[in-house]
Amino acid sequence: MPDHSRTGTFTDEAATGPAGSASLVTLTGENSHVFPRELDRPRPIIERGEGVWLYDTRGNPLLDAVSGGAMITNLGHGRADIAQVARAQASRVGYLYDQQFTSEPHEHLARELTSLAGQGFTRVHFVSGGAEANETAIRLMRSYHVERGQPSRTKFISPAQAYHGPTMTTLGLTGRPGLQTPYQPYIQQQLHIPPSSWPFDPSGEGALAALDELVSTHGADTIAGFFCEPISAAAFPAYTPPQRFWTGLAERREQYGFLIAFDEVVTGIGRTGRWFAADQIPLRPDIITTAKGLGAGYAAIGAMICREHVFDAIAAGSRAFEHGHTWGGAPSSCAVGLAVLVPPVVSSLVVMRRVEAGARVLPGV
Ligand SMILES: Cc1ncc(COP(=O)(O)O)c(C=O)c1O
C-alpha cells in the first residue's frame, strides 16, 4: 500500500535503492499512487533529461535509446528553445477549441504539414495523439463513402501484425488476439490479411491474394478502407512489404474503390529519413496519420492529413465532419509542432543525418 502521508511528494526513501547507491531510483506500483501499466515493473524516477540522457533524482544517468520509451523525443530531451516557444504561446493564448476558433500556429502548422507530405495532401485535422489520429482517419474514410452515397462500405482491412493504438476501434484494426484480451467484447472486429513477410511471403503475392479473397467474400461494396503502417514500428519492427505488394494494393484500390490510410504515427516527421515514410513507397495513400515526433515530447499532438479528393467528398456533401477531440488544434500544441518543424533547415539536418546513417547501417543489417 502506498504511504498516504506522502501524497503529493515523493522522496528517495519512497523509492527502492539505498541512498548514495549508483543504482537507479525507481518506483513500482506498490509504493506509488500512480496506476501503472505494469504493477511490478520498477520505473526509474526521472528528474531531468538532456539530449539522449536522462537523470534520476540522484543524478544517475540513463541512456535513452527509445526516445522517451515510446519513440517520441526525436529531437532529444531538455530543448530550451522548444520549451520557450511553448511558454511564449501559452502566455499569449494557449487553448482554443478548433470548432469555433483558429489561430496562426494552427493554420501555419497545417500549411507546413501539407507541404511536407507533398503528393497532393492539402488538409490537416489535429488531435492529441496517434490513436486519436487513426480514429479520425477511420471516421473520415467512413464519412467519405457515406457522403458519396455508398453507406454499405463499413469494413476495414489491415495486416494482422500491426499496432494502431489502444482504443477499441484501433485495437480492432490490429489482428492480434493477445492485444485484444480481455476487451474483445467491445472491439469491433475488422478484416485482416497475413502481412507479407520475408520468410513466408517475400514476393507480397500471398498478401495480395488474401486481400482479393477477403474482398470477394465480403463484397467490394462493403470495404471502406485499407489501413497499414508503411514501415512497421513495434509490431513487426522496421519491416516493409516488397514493392509488388504496394503496386498491387494501388491496383486494388482502383479496382475496388476503397481508400488507403498510412499510419505514420511513428514513421512520420523524419524518423525513416524522409519526412514521411510514404515518400519511400510506390503508392500514394489517401490519408496519413502522424503523432509522436510531431510534438517530439514537448506537446501531445497528432494529425490526420488527407488529399483533396477525400476532403472534397465532405465539401461537396454535408460540409460537416462531425466530432472532434478537445485539444485538437490548440495554439500551444501547434506552436510546439511548428518549433519542431520550422525552421526546416534545423529539422532537415536531423532527417538528413538519418538518411546518411541509414545508408551506413543498412548494409550491415
Ligand atoms: C504505429 C502506431 N500507431 C498508433 C499508435 C498509438 O499512438 P498513441 O499512443 O499516441 O495513441 C502507436 C503507439 O505506439 C503506434 O506505434
PDBQT file of the ligand as one rigid body, heavy atoms in Angstrom, charges set to zero:
ROOT
HETATM    1  C1  LIG A 401       2.088   2.668 -35.284  1.00  0.00    +0.000 C 
HETATM    2  C2  LIG A 401       1.334   3.239 -34.115  1.00  0.00    +0.000 A 
HETATM    3  N1  LIG A 401       0.107   3.736 -34.328  1.00  0.00    +0.000 NA
HETATM    4  C3  LIG A 401      -0.617   4.276 -33.324  1.00  0.00    +0.000 A 
HETATM    5  C4  LIG A 401      -0.118   4.329 -32.030  1.00  0.00    +0.000 A 
HETATM    6  C5  LIG A 401      -0.949   4.933 -30.929  1.00  0.00    +0.000 C 
HETATM    7  O1  LIG A 401      -0.477   6.195 -30.608  1.00  0.00    +0.000 OA
HETATM    8  P1  LIG A 401      -0.874   6.886 -29.228  1.00  0.00    +0.000 P 
HETATM    9  O2  LIG A 401      -0.290   6.034 -28.152  1.00  0.00    +0.000 OA
HETATM   10  O3  LIG A 401      -0.272   8.266 -29.320  1.00  0.00    +0.000 OA
HETATM   11  O4  LIG A 401      -2.360   6.934 -29.166  1.00  0.00    +0.000 OA
HETATM   12  C6  LIG A 401       1.164   3.830 -31.770  1.00  0.00    +0.000 A 
HETATM   13  C7  LIG A 401       1.730   3.891 -30.412  1.00  0.00    +0.000 C 
HETATM   14  O5  LIG A 401       2.752   3.342 -30.100  1.00  0.00    +0.000 OA
HETATM   15  C8  LIG A 401       1.915   3.255 -32.839  1.00  0.00    +0.000 A 
HETATM   16  O6  LIG A 401       3.132   2.734 -32.637  1.00  0.00    +0.000 OA
ENDROOT
TORSDOF 0
